[in-house]
Amino acid sequence: MPVSDLEGLLVAPEATIRDALSVIDRNSQRMALVADPEGKLLGVVTDGDVRRGILRGVSLDAPVVRVMNPRPQRTRPEEPRFSQLRRMKDLDLPFLVQVDEEDRVAGIVRFADMAMPRKRKNPVLLMAGGRGSRLWPLTESCPKPMLRIGDKPILELILENLIAYGFERFILSVNYLGEQIEGHFGDGASRGAHIEYLREESPLDTAGALGLLSPSPESSLLVMNGDILTDMDFAALVDRHEQSGAAATLCLREVRYEVPYGVVEEKDGQVAAIREKPVFSYQASAGICVLEPRVCALVEPGAACSMPALLERLIAKKERVCSHLIRGLWMDVGRMDDFALAQKMLCDWGGQRHRIFKSNRV
């Protein structure tokens, strides 16, 4: 809910319960947010809270803080959509209150809005065939996409997130220990999805699986590595791509690198300038892209092909290749330190220790 729509939901802590009831009756959310003059969230009150207060003998003219819930479930903009949805399901909540870094009310995330996304016709190709050598020995007997972040495999978290955005048809490209992936997900029916498999007889790099697609997709194809965790809006990404008319849209991630030394600019044997520990910023490929069906025909069946090489071919053919910068959460869970960081980050949003996941064991 946009901030501009919050005006009719806010009440001051000194407001009466009767005042809060008036706010509750006037909005479709059936609740009121109690906030201080700076907009910081103090609590939430629903008509149920009011009824329970009346049963305890609390007067309607008493301050609203007498009946409010002082510990409502909060969310922050960086919390992934699938995490918000799961929390609301697990706790049977109709909404979460979105707050900023100062705990000021920023919006409402409603379960009804997230649980019924527009169904997408676009297929999703997930690359899940790599050996995960940088995560050895964890991947000795488990394919990298099946390593668990808490109590769920990485690939399951990815699928849940995409399904929450309305995607239903998935194609998983498998190779190393692929039978474990197929055995876990099956045909996807239990998840309300349809899952097919491309079985790479040998590793085909990051775009080779496109040559195995038969028949070719009928609509724009979302392609994603099977070890990426992100809270980006996939539906908005595909919509923007289709509106652009481009052959491909490549997602980017800003990478910052701090040189741990003073960098010296030298000319003709003289020091011209010294920059102490400068930070350089680069735009790097994020392992996610959207392709038009005709792009798949550029990959020979059974031939290894990298995604950068494929996109370079499009550029050489004067095809339009757009970019899309990911500004929120993005994690490539491909190294031991990233794997450990993912365990920590997805369990702790906005300073609130919500135990979304339970076990770190593979």
Order of alpha helices (4+ residues) and beta strands (2+ residues): beta-alpha-beta-beta-alpha-beta-alpha-beta-beta-alpha-beta-beta-beta-alpha-beta-alpha-beta-beta-beta-alpha-beta-beta-beta-beta-alpha-alpha-beta-beta-alpha
